[in-house]
Amino acid sequence: MRRSRCIPGAPFLAIKPTEEGTGIVIVRDAAQLEELVVGNAFYQYSPLLIAPCLPGLDVGFSIFALNGELKAAVAQIRTGSTLRFLVCPQFVEAAR
């Protein structure tokens, strides 16, 4: 993993593995990035995406398509460590 000398963007950044739903870390500065990710031998996720961590609700939408045909879609909202699934026909229709 390449080391970065500075962290651009928001005051807090989310470090996310690009291929997994676990391993997300929120950092405030380069020192935390070094401690929690780069210099942490137990943090084995790669490649990573660095994105601004904005205040507000964590809302996600997942779809499953096969050969271009929508098979399943679900919206979810995270509050703390709780994940709730939402009934949202508008999201499903937008995915079609």
C-alpha positions in Angstrom: 0.0 0.0 0.0 1.3 3.5 -0.9 1.9 5.9 1.9 0.3 9.4 1.7 1.8 12.5 3.1 -1.5 14.4 3.4 -5.2 13.8 3.4 -7.2 16.0 1.1 -10.9 16.7 1.6 -13.2 16.8 4.6 -12.2 16.9 8.2 -13.1 13.2 8.5 -12.5 10.6 5.8 -13.9 7.1 5.3 -11.3 4.5 4.2 -13.3 1.7 2.5 -12.2 -1.5 0.8 -13.5 -1.4 -2.8 -14.5 -5.1 -2.8 -15.9 -5.8 0.7 -18.5 -4.3 3.1 -16.2 -4.7 6.2 -13.0 -2.9 7.0 -14.4 0.7 6.9 -12.3 3.0 9.1 -13.1 6.7 9.8 -9.9 8.9 10.3 -9.4 12.5 11.3 -5.9 13.1 10.0 -2.8 11.5 8.6 -1.6 10.3 12.0 -4.8 8.2 12.4 -4.5 7.0 8.8 -1.0 5.7 9.6 -2.1 4.2 13.0 -5.3 2.5 11.9 -4.6 1.5 8.3 -1.2 2.0 6.8 0.9 1.0 9.9 -1.6 -1.6 11.2 -0.4 -5.1 10.4 -3.9 -6.5 11.1 -5.6 -4.2 8.5 -5.4 -6.4 5.4 -7.9 -4.8 3.0 -6.8 -3.6 -0.4 -7.5 -1.8 -2.8 -9.0 1.1 -0.8 -11.2 4.0 -1.6 -10.8 7.3 0.4 -14.0 9.3 0.6 -15.2 12.3 2.6 -17.2 11.3 5.6 -20.1 13.6 5.7 -22.5 14.1 8.6 -25.9 12.6 8.2 -27.6 9.3 7.6 -25.8 6.4 6.0 -28.2 5.2 3.3 -27.4 2.6 0.7 -29.0 0.8 -2.2 -28.0 -2.6 -3.5 -29.1 -4.3 -6.6 -28.7 -7.8 -8.1 -28.9 -8.0 -11.8 -28.4 -11.0 -14.1 -27.7 -10.5 -17.8 -29.0 -6.9 -17.5 -32.2 -7.9 -15.8 -33.0 -6.6 -12.3 -33.6 -9.6 -10.0 -33.6 -8.0 -6.6 -33.1 -4.5 -5.1 -33.1 -3.2 -1.5 -32.5 0.1 0.2 -31.0 0.2 3.7 -30.2 2.8 6.3 -27.6 2.5 9.1 -28.0 4.2 12.4 -25.0 3.4 14.7 -24.5 -0.4 14.4 -28.1 -1.1 13.4 -29.0 -1.7 9.7 -32.7 -1.3 8.7 -34.1 -2.3 5.4 -36.5 0.1 3.7 -39.4 -0.4 1.4 -38.8 2.1 -1.3 -40.4 1.4 -4.7 -38.9 4.6 -6.2 -35.4 3.2 -5.7 -36.4 -0.1 -7.2 -38.0 1.6 -10.2 -34.9 3.8 -10.7 -32.7 0.7 -10.9 -34.7 -0.8 -13.7 
